[in-house]
Amino acid sequence: MQTTRREMMIGSLSMMAGGLLAASAVPAAAAAAPAGGAAGAYKAGSAEKKLDIINLYDLEEEARKIIPVPQFSYISSGSGDEWTLRENVRSFDDHAIMPRYLAGVKQPDTRTTLLGSPVDIPIFVPPMAAHGLAHATAELGTAKGAADAGALFTAQTLANVPLAEMARVSKGPKWFQLYFTKDMGVNRELIARAKAMGATAIVFTVDLEWSGNRESDRRTGFKFPATLPFPNVPNAPKGATLAELFTIFKRDLDFADLEFIVKESGLPVVVKGIQSPANAKEAVSAGAAAIQVSNHGGRQLDAVPGAFTTLPGVVDAVGHKVPVYLDGGVRRGVHVFKALAMGASAVAVGRPVLYGLAMGGAAGVTSVLNTLKYELELSMKLAGTATIKDINRTYLA
């Protein structure tokens, strides 16, 4: 009966995608065949189950066992010496939590709003390419899993399923992340599709004009599987490396591109990839409605500071004007607490979501987000904060 339920879940989501991913719905044990993915059909796992997660570090090691080496390496690795990748996590250790007792907190309230969208937790799913590398349902599973956890989901340009299909699976709050192409007509079409899917904001990624020094991808020969489509991007090359794929996107982004997105979309625009306070000020002056402090998960320019390290400078520069979000290195509820205390309005969690997707599909994604919610609630109880708004820098040593 358990197998039947899993098959029904995968079949349902695959039909929503127009059968796009149906050929991929096989057990993870069969996924090891094509290493790079350019030859043959890449087949991701199809498990659909709630996960019993001790912590997100353990989850990563479990996911390593079922995702083929090239695909796991692409998801998990960083650029160069991976100093920034490690620093994203380590930098949270630079500040300790200073709790306050006798605060009368019985059950903390983790609800908040993200650019006007009510959510149950201040934790959202950021844009990540090719969720089909992790699971047969790809972004359909991620979108549904996020919605079931009461979290916001960011749909992305390099998704393996059409934007409209994600909207059908998930009725939860959504943003859309835009990689700016060289074709202005395509950019307009992507923005139009985002609005049609119900996106309430556009996320403009500004730190990937060129692919970072992904040495791990070169070691494993990683290419996006030719059978794994990018249906939202016309003329996207098949069986390509990341560097080859990014030849279709604009290299020399500037503030005029941001101004175009603001005007064309009529939606709030989140500028993702900012770490410099001065750069954040420039983006807000050009129309940004929010800043997402990020170094692309340590996957672009190595040797830049951890995201948490640069968060307070950006908050102090623009936080009184626009919300500031953070992604990079969040693996614990105490990390979420520290980011909120430092002035972030919410945080994004990337790689663990894909690991949860690989292990358990939509239910696995929900399990990851619920784990962080539990840890955040416990942190709030023990630190003496009743609501998200109560968390501020006085709770950091």
GUZARO-826522 format. One line per field, with one value per residue (C-alpha): residue in one letter; x, y, z. Coordinates in pm, whole numbers, plus 50000, padded with zeros to 5 digits. Example, Ala and Ser with C-alpha at 12.3 -4.5 7.8 and 13.67 -1.06 7.14 Angstrom:
BEGIN
residuo = [A;S];
u = [51230;51367];
v = [49550;49894];
w = [50780;50714];
***
This chain:
BEGIN
residuo = [M;Q;T;T;R;R;E;M;M;I;G;S;L;S;M;M;A;G;G;L;L;A;A;S;A;V;P;A;A;A;A;A;A;P;A;G;G;A;A;G;A;Y;K;A;G;S;A;E;K;K;L;D;I;I;N;L;Y;D;L;E;E;E;A;R;K;I;I;P;V;P;Q;F;S;Y;I;S;S;G;S;G;D;E;W;T;L;R;E;N;V;R;S;F;D;D;H;A;I;M;P;R;Y;L;A;G;V;K;Q;P;D;T;R;T;T;L;L;G;S;P;V;D;I;P;I;F;V;P;P;M;A;A;H;G;L;A;H;A;T;A;E;L;G;T;A;K;G;A;A;D;A;G;A;L;F;T;A;Q;T;L;A;N;V;P;L;A;E;M;A;R;V;S;K;G;P;K;W;F;Q;L;Y;F;T;K;D;M;G;V;N;R;E;L;I;A;R;A;K;A;M;G;A;T;A;I;V;F;T;V;D;L;E;W;S;G;N;R;E;S;D;R;R;T;G;F;K;F;P;A;T;L;P;F;P;N;V;P;N;A;P;K;G;A;T;L;A;E;L;F;T;I;F;K;R;D;L;D;F;A;D;L;E;F;I;V;K;E;S;G;L;P;V;V;V;K;G;I;Q;S;P;A;N;A;K;E;A;V;S;A;G;A;A;A;I;Q;V;S;N;H;G;G;R;Q;L;D;A;V;P;G;A;F;T;T;L;P;G;V;V;D;A;V;G;H;K;V;P;V;Y;L;D;G;G;V;R;R;G;V;H;V;F;K;A;L;A;M;G;A;S;A;V;A;V;G;R;P;V;L;Y;G;L;A;M;G;G;A;A;G;V;T;S;V;L;N;T;L;K;Y;E;L;E;L;S;M;K;L;A;G;T;A;T;I;K;D;I;N;R;T;Y;L;A];
u = [50000;50287;50434;50095;50054;50397;50315;49985;50161;50427;50171;49951;50232;50372;50036;50024;50351;50204;50393;50718;50892;50706;51001;51208;50985;51208;51373;51689;51893;51857;51986;52356;52374;52470;52724;52734;52386;52456;52416;52116;51820;51886;51644;51598;51440;51067;51028;50741;50752;50774;51129;51243;51519;51758;51933;52008;52373;52268;52016;52292;52487;52178;52110;52471;52396;52113;52196;52456;52798;52796;52450;52516;52846;52675;52418;52653;52979;53105;53363;53741;53873;53515;53619;53302;53091;53230;53225;52853;52790;53082;53003;52697;52940;53067;52766;52609;52247;52180;51854;51613;51426;51100;50961;50629;50658;50438;50403;50595;50427;50646;50404;50511;50466;50704;50633;50270;50231;50135;50350;50368;50746;51016;51191;51144;51271;51514;51565;51777;51822;51703;51518;51481;51837;51703;51358;51126;50866;51127;50985;50634;50742;50930;50644;50389;50618;50680;50309;50225;50474;50319;50637;50697;50842;51059;51001;51303;51398;51593;51312;51251;50874;50666;50571;50201;50234;50396;50103;49857;50036;50086;49842;50092;50269;50521;50790;50962;51339;51456;51782;51800;51843;51997;51652;51425;51125;51205;51248;50906;50752;50909;50776;50430;50431;50542;50250;50013;50130;50047;50396;50378;50740;51027;51367;51646;51963;52263;52563;52567;52660;52945;52967;53196;53504;53313;53609;53395;53178;53489;53617;53290;53219;52883;52642;52270;52113;51997;51667;51602;51437;51432;51088;51067;51376;51358;51667;51828;52109;52064;52325;52521;52754;52649;52893;52751;52396;52469;52573;52205;52195;52314;52670;52687;52394;52343;52090;51899;51808;51673;51471;51331;51212;51052;50863;50775;50652;50475;50565;50807;51158;51397;51761;51942;52319;52404;52664;52797;52607;52687;52562;52242;52183;52230;51980;51717;51767;51708;51377;51452;51172;51393;51751;51848;52195;52359;52682;52500;52570;52945;52913;53029;53319;53516;53683;53388;53254;52987;52640;52572;52892;52770;52407;52432;52604;52329;52056;52208;52235;51883;51688;51479;51364;51314;51313;51643;51650;51940;52043;52359;52460;52132;52127;51981;51692;51948;52088;51743;51712;52051;51971;51638;51809;52064;51784;51684;51310;51337;51592;51608;51720;51846;52049;51870;51541;51684;51815;51470;51318;51557;51481;51105;50960;50711;50671;51049;51057;50785;50984;51292;51098;50910;51242;51368;51036;51059;51417;51324;51026;51248;51508;51238;51104;51446;51556;51232;51078;50708;50692;50923;50910;51043;51373;51633;52003;51965;51937;52286;52594];
v = [50000;50238;50188;50248;50580;50694;50596;50782;51096;51090;51013;51301;51556;51431;51467;51825;51881;51754;51428;51621;51429;51102;50916;51009;50848;50554;50454;50638;50318;50336;50690;50616;50537;50851;51045;51373;51340;51446;51091;50884;50975;51096;50933;51089;50922;50924;50857;51045;51031;51232;51243;51191;51453;51486;51784;51919;51815;51452;51501;51608;51290;51077;51258;51199;50827;50846;51132;51033;51187;51449;51575;51576;51754;52020;52083;52072;52227;52585;52769;52777;52674;52680;52919;53125;52807;52713;53071;53100;52844;52933;53305;53239;53144;53503;53603;53428;53450;53642;53500;53674;53463;53519;53647;53465;53302;52994;52935;53163;53292;53244;53407;53709;53866;53881;54187;54163;53785;53616;53312;53077;53097;53356;53090;53067;52864;53058;53005;52701;52559;52219;52055;51758;51667;51576;51426;51315;51578;51858;52202;52060;51874;52171;52414;52182;52100;52467;52550;52261;52408;52755;52888;53109;52943;53119;52984;53022;53087;52759;52534;52192;52245;52532;52814;52753;52393;52508;52742;52454;52238;52507;52773;52910;53246;53263;53490;53453;53476;53626;53560;53850;53721;53901;53906;54177;54002;53690;53899;54053;53711;53566;53855;53811;53438;53514;53749;53496;53228;53458;53572;53869;53981;53946;53835;53982;53775;54001;53788;53528;53714;53465;53114;53088;52867;52540;52301;52021;52025;51991;51699;51507;51618;51755;51873;51932;51613;51656;51492;51741;52043;52414;52485;52849;52957;52950;52808;52688;52453;52086;51873;52186;52289;52582;52809;52702;52750;53102;53221;53304;53549;53907;53950;54324;54385;54742;54952;55022;54651;54678;54985;54794;54506;54744;54926;54621;54404;54657;54423;54465;54368;54189;54235;53912;53886;54210;54218;54574;54841;55098;54859;54805;55180;55205;54924;55084;55418;55238;55094;54777;54696;54459;54333;53967;53947;53653;53525;53259;52995;53031;52924;53241;53461;53274;53464;53699;53717;53488;53626;53664;53868;54129;54128;54397;54647;54612;54630;54948;55099;55029;54837;55134;55176;54822;54466;54278;53900;53658;53333;53134;52881;52856;52506;52556;52730;52928;53052;53177;53343;53516;53643;53785;53942;54102;54266;54023;54007;53642;53387;53150;52788;52627;52306;52132;52178;51991;51717;51682;51674;51398;51191;51238;51452;51720;51562;51571;51943;52002;51796;52016;52338;52196;52093;52450;52579;52349;52461;52828;52793;52624;52900;53164;52986;52955;53307;53468;53605;53565;53695;53747;54122;54073;53935;54212;54280;54301;53921;53889;53890];
w = [50000;50075;49728;49572;49755;49636;49278;49296;49425;49154;48885;48995;49000;48671;48501;48626;48445;48123;48157;48137;48413;48400;48250;48553;48817;48914;49239;49341;49317;48939;48923;48899;48528;48330;48534;48349;48210;47850;47723;47817;48033;48386;48629;48970;49268;49338;49712;49874;50252;50569;50704;51062;51070;51364;51206;50860;50871;50906;50626;50388;50455;50394;50066;49960;49961;49707;49470;49206;49260;48978;49067;49442;49387;49175;49448;49747;49625;49607;49402;49425;49766;49900;50175;50136;50130;50472;50600;50534;50808;51035;51048;51262;51540;51560;51771;52067;52180;52502;52645;52881;53131;53323;52992;53022;52677;52645;52271;52030;51717;51408;51164;50961;50617;50321;50106;50207;50177;50507;50593;50890;50924;50843;50633;50258;49963;49742;49369;49281;48933;48819;49106;48871;48967;49311;49250;48972;49063;49045;49131;49162;49473;49615;49558;49716;50007;50081;50066;50301;50551;50523;50361;50058;49747;49488;49139;48913;48554;48530;48652;48500;48482;48342;48578;48521;48644;48969;49026;48985;49240;49503;49615;49866;49832;49547;49408;49074;49025;48697;48520;48278;47922;47625;47459;47601;47451;47651;47966;47913;47853;48169;48376;48221;48302;48656;48707;48551;48796;49087;49183;49419;49369;49123;49253;49037;49076;49014;49112;48834;48518;48485;48627;48930;48945;48992;49010;49147;48834;48620;48825;48789;48432;48539;48273;48304;48167;47810;47901;48182;48014;48098;47950;48062;47864;47483;47313;47636;47530;47620;47790;47879;48155;48370;48188;47852;47973;48089;47745;47685;47978;47986;48113;48179;48411;48532;48720;48398;48395;48748;48654;48353;48575;48824;48547;48338;48624;48843;49130;49420;49309;49545;49444;49532;49563;49743;50024;50009;50206;49935;49667;49865;49880;49502;49443;49665;49488;49157;49276;49476;49721;49922;49938;49966;50119;49945;49794;49592;49854;49808;49446;49273;49387;49651;49938;49991;50350;50483;50423;50796;50831;50581;50694;50967;50735;50476;50741;50883;50534;50404;50667;50772;50408;50277;50415;50412;50365;50401;50239;50290;50553;50747;50894;51242;51411;51611;51278;51186;51527;51495;51143;51261;51562;51331;51135;50861;50799;50695;50577;50282;50305;49986;49975;50267;50081;49781;50009;50164;49816;49712;50022;50041;49763;49866;50210;50251;50176;50435;50684;50636;50688;50986;51143;51121;51252;51554;51624;51583;51817;52075;52040;52090;52399;52557;52462;52584;52264;52190;51831;51535;51592;51946;51816;51790;51846;52222;52210;52060;52283];
***
